[in-house]
């Protein structure tokens, strides 16, 4: 996380309650209270560490197989005399041949770290099939419609009076259809087409970077994606 207090807050207020509310995950929690602190969880088959990017020792002292970097556009470029915190944390994964590094962030500008990472990737987006015509599309914000006669935003939300208009057939896609659509979705790299049968057409360039554009478009002035 950007700062140590952010890491403590995420650990105590988000991650720990999630673990305790899931029977499957709770079964792996340690029995001794001393084995779980705000910055370390000693589970029965692994250890979860939390760290702030402004604490170089926390980033540099442990081997890590799975590294999750949150809000990378908010991380400082360096921590004191240390190197870039992202590079410092990434170095901890070199022990493992099967490491995985996940970088997450609300994008800020086109010069921001996460946008530069996105440009390195295959820039895939998530396409879902229309329940009426079956053709695939991304869910863009400007396809959300509601009756022009209704102006009360709260009423539109609570009574679910809005719908997504299919870009191909123009039919109304209601909220109830969303879960099934999402489950049937397909990631499509940039420059590749998807047919009505869900087949990909075009040259798929293999990339070690897999990045979805789920939130880039509205933040960077491009056509909005829900």
Secondary structure per residue as TSV (DSSP state, phi and psi in degrees):
chain	resnum	aa	ss	phi	psi
A	1	X	-	360.0	163.5
A	2	X	-	-56.9	-42.1
A	3	X	S	-132.5	160.7
A	4	X	H	-58.8	-44.6
A	5	X	H	-59.2	-33.8
A	6	X	H	-64.7	-40.7
A	7	X	H	-65.3	-42.7
A	8	X	H	-63.8	-41.0
A	9	X	H	-65.4	-45.3
A	10	X	H	-62.5	-41.1
A	11	X	I	-63.2	-50.8
A	12	X	I	-77.1	-37.6
A	13	X	I	-98.9	-16.8
A	14	X	I	-121.1	-54.9
A	15	X	I	-73.6	-49.5
A	16	X	H	-60.6	-45.5
A	17	X	H	-60.4	-35.0
A	18	X	H	-64.5	-44.2
A	19	X	H	-62.6	-42.2
A	20	X	H	-72.6	-24.7
A	21	X	H	-87.5	-7.0
A	22	X	-	-106.3	117.3
A	23	X	H	-55.8	-39.7
A	24	X	H	-65.9	-43.3
A	25	X	H	-77.0	-36.2
A	26	X	H	-62.5	-30.1
A	27	X	T	-64.9	-17.2
A	28	X	T	-100.1	-0.9
A	29	X	S	-70.7	148.4
A	30	X	-	-68.4	152.0
A	31	X	S	-80.5	-28.2
A	32	X	S	-88.2	130.1
A	33	X	G	-62.2	-30.5
A	34	X	G	-68.2	-15.0
A	35	X	G	-85.4	2.6
A	36	X	B	-135.4	116.7
A	37	X	-	-121.9	-179.2
A	38	X	S	-67.7	-22.7
A	39	X	S	-117.6	-0.8
A	40	X	E	-146.9	134.3
A	41	X	E	-119.0	113.3
A	42	X	E	-92.6	91.9
A	43	X	-	-85.0	175.2
A	44	X	S	-75.2	-9.6
A	45	X	S	-139.7	8.6
A	46	X	-	-167.9	167.7
A	47	X	E	-121.1	133.8
A	48	X	E	-107.7	124.5
A	49	X	E	-110.1	143.5
A	50	X	-	-117.2	141.8
A	51	X	-	-148.7	153.5
A	52	X	-	-102.1	144.3
A	53	X	T	-68.3	-15.0
A	54	X	T	-88.7	12.1
A	55	X	-	-124.1	86.2
A	56	X	H	-53.3	-40.7
A	57	X	H	-59.4	-37.6
A	58	X	H	-67.2	-28.9
A	59	X	H	-82.9	-20.9
A	60	X	H	-109.0	-10.4
A	61	X	S	-97.4	-7.0
A	62	X	S	-127.6	142.9
A	63	X	-	-75.2	136.8
A	64	X	-	-130.8	130.5
A	65	X	S	-89.7	-45.2
A	66	X	E	-110.7	118.2
A	67	X	E	-115.4	124.6
A	68	X	E	-117.0	115.9
A	69	X	E	-106.4	118.3
A	70	X	E	-106.5	140.4
A	71	X	-	51.7	55.8
A	72	X	G	-65.5	-24.1
A	73	X	G	-71.3	-12.0
A	74	X	G	-100.1	-3.1
A	75	X	S	-75.4	146.9
A	76	X	-	-69.2	156.9
A	77	X	S	-66.4	-28.7
A	78	X	-	-156.5	163.9
A	79	X	-	-115.4	97.2
A	80	X	T	63.2	-125.7
A	81	X	T	-88.5	0.0
A	82	X	S	-79.9	170.8
A	83	X	-	-78.0	179.5
A	84	X	-	-48.9	130.0
A	85	X	H	-61.3	-30.4
A	86	X	H	-67.0	-43.2
A	87	X	H	-66.5	-39.0
A	88	X	H	-62.0	-44.5
A	89	X	H	-69.6	-38.2
A	90	X	H	-63.8	-34.4
A	91	X	H	-59.2	-28.4
A	92	X	T	-68.8	-14.2
A	93	X	T	-93.1	-6.8
A	94	X	T	-68.0	-14.8
A	95	X	T	-65.0	-27.7
A	96	X	-	-107.3	127.1
A	97	X	T	-71.3	-27.1
A	98	X	T	-105.7	38.0
A	99	X	-	-67.4	161.2
A	100	X	E	-140.9	132.0
A	101	X	E	-121.2	123.5
A	102	X	E	-115.3	122.9
A	103	X	E	-114.4	123.2
A	104	X	E	-125.8	140.2
A	105	X	-	-169.0	147.8
A	106	X	-	-73.2	120.5
A	107	X	-	-66.8	147.6
A	108	X	-	-109.5	-67.7
A	109	X	-	-131.7	172.5
A	110	X	T	-69.2	-15.8
A	111	X	T	-92.8	-4.3
A	112	X	S	-68.6	159.4
A	113	X	H	-60.0	-46.1
A	114	X	H	-68.7	-32.5
A	115	X	H	-70.0	-36.9
A	116	X	H	-65.5	-35.7
A	117	X	H	-67.3	-39.0
A	118	X	H	-61.3	-40.4
A	119	X	H	-67.2	-25.4
A	120	X	H	-75.6	-18.1
A	121	X	S	-90.0	-174.5
A	122	X	-	-85.0	3.8
A	123	X	-	49.7	51.1
A	124	X	B	-77.8	150.5
A	125	X	E	-130.3	159.0
A	126	X	E	-96.7	118.6
A	127	X	E	-105.3	138.6
A	128	X	E	-125.8	149.9
A	129	X	E	-84.1	140.4
A	130	X	-	-69.0	133.0
A	131	X	T	-68.3	-11.9
A	132	X	T	-97.0	-55.0
A	133	X	T	-103.0	-14.6
A	134	X	-	83.3	-5.4
A	135	X	-	-77.5	146.0
A	136	X	E	-87.1	149.4
A	137	X	E	-162.6	159.3
A	138	X	-	-89.1	151.7
A	139	X	-	-86.5	102.1
A	140	X	B	-101.2	146.3
A	141	X	G	-61.7	-36.7
A	142	X	G	-73.7	-1.1
A	143	X	G	-93.7	0.2
A	144	X	E	-79.6	126.0
A	145	X	E	-126.6	160.2
A	146	X	-	-155.5	166.0
A	147	X	-	-61.6	131.6
A	148	X	T	-66.5	-16.9
A	149	X	T	-78.7	-19.8
A	150	X	-	-100.5	120.8
A	151	X	-	-112.0	-8.8
A	152	X	-	-82.6	107.1
A	153	X	H	-61.7	-38.8
A	154	X	H	-66.3	-39.1
A	155	X	H	-67.1	-39.5
A	156	X	H	-61.4	-40.3
A	157	X	H	-72.0	-51.5
A	158	X	H	-68.5	-33.8
A	159	X	T	-96.3	4.7
A	160	X	T	50.8	56.0
A	161	X	-	-91.0	-2.3
A	162	X	-	-96.3	160.8
A	163	X	E	-147.6	165.3
A	164	X	E	-101.3	126.6
A	165	X	E	-90.6	123.5
A	166	X	-	-59.3	133.8
A	167	X	T	-71.2	-16.8
A	168	X	T	-101.3	-52.3
A	169	X	T	-104.2	-10.9
A	170	X	-	78.1	4.2
A	171	X	-	-73.2	156.6
A	172	X	E	-79.7	128.4
A	173	X	E	-108.5	110.3
A	174	X	-	-85.1	165.5
A	175	X	G	-56.3	-35.0
A	176	X	G	-62.4	-22.7
A	177	X	G	-89.2	-8.3
A	178	X	H	-64.6	-44.1
A	179	X	H	-59.4	-44.4
A	180	X	H	-67.2	-40.1
A	181	X	H	-59.7	-47.3
A	182	X	H	-61.2	-40.9
A	183	X	H	-64.3	-27.2
A	184	X	T	-96.2	5.4
A	185	X	-	-70.8	162.6
A	186	X	E	-136.7	134.2
A	187	X	E	-77.1	130.1
A	188	X	E	-123.4	116.8
A	189	X	-	-65.3	157.8
A	190	X	T	-62.1	137.7
A	191	X	T	87.1	1.4
A	192	X	-	-113.7	138.9
A	193	X	E	-98.5	155.0
A	194	X	E	-122.2	132.4
A	195	X	-	-85.2	172.1
A	196	X	T	-64.6	-19.7
A	197	X	T	-89.4	0.7
A	198	X	S	84.0	17.6
A	199	X	-	-94.4	141.3
A	200	X	E	-91.2	135.6
A	201	X	E	-124.3	129.7
A	202	X	S	127.7	175.6
A	203	X	-	-84.9	116.4
A	204	X	-	-93.3	114.1
A	205	X	-	-85.3	118.2
A	206	X	-	-69.5	133.1
A	207	X	-	-137.1	141.3
A	208	X	S	-73.9	-12.1
A	209	X	-	-103.6	118.9
A	210	X	-	-112.9	111.0
A	211	X	-	-130.2	131.3
A	212	X	B	-94.9	147.4
A	213	X	-	-95.4	33.5
A	214	X	T	-55.1	-38.3
A	215	X	T	-120.4	-1.9
A	216	X	H	-64.3	-38.0
A	217	X	H	-69.8	-41.6
A	218	X	H	-71.4	-30.7
A	219	X	H	-79.2	-24.6
A	220	X	T	-114.4	20.1
A	221	X	T	76.7	18.6
A	222	X	S	-102.9	169.0
A	223	X	S	-53.4	128.2
A	224	X	-	-67.6	139.8
A	225	X	B	-116.3	132.5
A	226	X	-	-69.3	360.0
